[in-house]
Amino acid sequence: MVVEEPIRHTEVVASGDITEGLVAMKRVTARELTLDDVGKFIGCHQDGVNFQAKILKIEIFEDGHAPGVGLVLQCPPLPKRAATRDAWRVPFDEVLELVELIAM
């Protein structure tokens, strides 16, 4: 279920003099993530702010009571929160947005 969306214009927050850019986005299910996606960014939303979190690690859990995909993410600082390293465990059918900032 890979869905690539058209390139779109976006505002950029907290990047010095840069205030806008172009992003390419691809929707994938967690099951479709591979080790090639380590180092890429996923779209996140918290406290009214959209941001990109870098994928540091992907681990597949086929067995157990909660099969799915384990992700370790590096999240940037937000206006009301310091940068964090978060661990997520998501079901295989969870839709994630791979985001690439392609021009500023």
C-alpha positions as a LaTeX table, in Angstrom:
\begin{tabular}{lrrr}
\hline
Residue & $x$ (\AA) & $y$ (\AA) & $z$ (\AA) \\
\hline
Met1 & 0.00 & 0.00 & 0.00 \\
Val2 & 2.71 & 2.49 & $-0.92$ \\
Val3 & 1.06 & 5.79 & $-1.89$ \\
Glu4 & 3.20 & 8.64 & $-3.15$ \\
Glu5 & 1.61 & 12.06 & $-2.84$ \\
Pro6 & 2.37 & 15.09 & $-5.03$ \\
Ile7 & 5.22 & 17.32 & $-3.95$ \\
Arg8 & 3.82 & 20.16 & $-1.88$ \\
His9 & 4.82 & 23.48 & $-0.39$ \\
Thr10 & 5.21 & 23.68 & 3.39 \\
Glu11 & 6.22 & 26.14 & 6.07 \\
Val12 & 9.44 & 25.44 & 7.97 \\
Val13 & 9.67 & 26.30 & 11.67 \\
Ala14 & 12.84 & 27.06 & 13.66 \\
Ser15 & 15.32 & 26.81 & 10.78 \\
Gly16 & 17.00 & 30.20 & 10.92 \\
Asp17 & 16.18 & 32.34 & 7.90 \\
Ile18 & 14.44 & 29.48 & 6.06 \\
Thr19 & 10.65 & 29.75 & 6.33 \\
Glu20 & 9.37 & 27.45 & 3.59 \\
Gly21 & 10.27 & 24.42 & 1.49 \\
Leu22 & 9.03 & 21.58 & $-0.70$ \\
Val23 & 8.37 & 18.11 & 0.65 \\
Ala24 & 7.82 & 14.72 & $-0.96$ \\
Met25 & 5.69 & 12.32 & 1.04 \\
Lys26 & 5.09 & 8.59 & 0.69 \\
Arg27 & 2.51 & 6.70 & 2.77 \\
Val28 & 3.51 & 3.14 & 3.70 \\
Thr29 & 2.30 & 0.56 & 6.17 \\
Ala30 & 4.68 & $-0.35$ & 8.97 \\
Arg31 & 5.01 & $-3.82$ & 7.40 \\
Glu32 & 6.50 & $-2.22$ & 4.27 \\
Leu33 & 9.39 & $-0.58$ & 6.14 \\
Thr34 & 12.79 & $-2.12$ & 5.49 \\
Leu35 & 16.29 & $-1.56$ & 6.81 \\
Asp36 & 16.80 & 0.74 & 3.79 \\
Asp37 & 14.40 & 3.16 & 5.55 \\
Val38 & 16.77 & 3.65 & 8.51 \\
Gly39 & 18.00 & 7.24 & 8.29 \\
Lys40 & 14.82 & 8.46 & 6.59 \\
Phe41 & 12.21 & 10.64 & 8.27 \\
Ile42 & 8.59 & 10.04 & 9.20 \\
Gly43 & 5.97 & 12.72 & 9.67 \\
Cys44 & 4.80 & 13.29 & 13.25 \\
His45 & 2.47 & 15.70 & 15.03 \\
Gln46 & 2.58 & 16.85 & 18.66 \\
Asp47 & 1.43 & 19.96 & 20.53 \\
Gly48 & 0.05 & 21.51 & 17.34 \\
Val49 & 3.36 & 21.15 & 15.46 \\
Asn50 & 4.10 & 18.92 & 12.48 \\
Phe51 & 7.70 & 17.68 & 12.42 \\
Gln52 & 9.97 & 14.99 & 11.05 \\
Ala53 & 11.47 & 12.26 & 13.23 \\
Lys54 & 14.53 & 10.39 & 11.98 \\
Ile55 & 14.31 & 6.58 & 11.93 \\
Leu56 & 17.31 & 5.21 & 13.84 \\
Lys57 & 16.29 & 1.55 & 14.11 \\
Ile58 & 13.65 & $-0.81$ & 12.70 \\
Glu59 & 12.87 & $-4.18$ & 14.26 \\
Ile60 & 10.21 & $-6.66$ & 13.17 \\
Phe61 & 8.23 & $-8.59$ & 15.81 \\
Glu62 & 6.38 & $-11.48$ & 14.15 \\
Asp63 & 5.66 & $-13.43$ & 17.36 \\
Gly64 & 4.30 & $-12.61$ & 20.78 \\
His65 & 1.20 & $-10.86$ & 22.02 \\
Ala66 & 1.79 & $-7.66$ & 19.98 \\
Pro67 & 3.28 & $-8.43$ & 16.57 \\
Gly68 & 4.35 & $-5.37$ & 14.63 \\
Val69 & 7.26 & $-3.07$ & 13.97 \\
Gly70 & 9.53 & $-1.52$ & 16.58 \\
Leu71 & 10.97 & 1.89 & 15.71 \\
Val72 & 13.56 & 4.02 & 17.47 \\
Leu73 & 13.13 & 7.66 & 16.43 \\
Gln74 & 15.16 & 10.81 & 17.00 \\
Cys75 & 12.66 & 13.64 & 17.45 \\
Pro76 & 13.76 & 17.28 & 17.13 \\
Pro77 & 13.24 & 19.88 & 19.83 \\
Leu78 & 9.81 & 21.52 & 19.75 \\
Pro79 & 8.82 & 24.90 & 21.16 \\
Lys80 & 7.73 & 23.30 & 24.47 \\
Arg81 & 9.94 & 20.18 & 24.51 \\
Ala82 & 13.59 & 19.22 & 24.20 \\
Ala83 & 14.77 & 16.76 & 21.56 \\
Thr84 & 13.96 & 13.15 & 22.42 \\
Arg85 & 14.81 & 9.62 & 21.37 \\
Asp86 & 11.54 & 7.67 & 21.35 \\
Ala87 & 10.75 & 3.97 & 20.97 \\
Trp88 & 7.51 & 3.07 & 19.20 \\
Arg89 & 5.88 & $-0.28$ & 18.59 \\
Val90 & 3.22 & $-0.10$ & 15.91 \\
Pro91 & 0.94 & $-2.72$ & 14.31 \\
Phe92 & 1.89 & $-3.97$ & 10.86 \\
Asp93 & $-1.09$ & $-2.20$ & 9.25 \\
Glu94 & $-0.31$ & 1.24 & 10.79 \\
Val95 & 0.10 & 3.83 & 8.02 \\
Leu96 & 3.20 & 6.03 & 8.33 \\
Glu97 & 4.32 & 8.96 & 6.20 \\
Leu98 & 7.90 & 8.91 & 4.95 \\
Val99 & 8.80 & 12.58 & 4.44 \\
Glu100 & 11.67 & 14.08 & 2.49 \\
Leu101 & 12.44 & 17.80 & 2.43 \\
Ile102 & 13.61 & 18.23 & $-1.16$ \\
Ala103 & 14.01 & 21.99 & $-1.58$ \\
Met104 & 14.16 & 25.11 & 0.53 \\
\hline
\end{tabular}
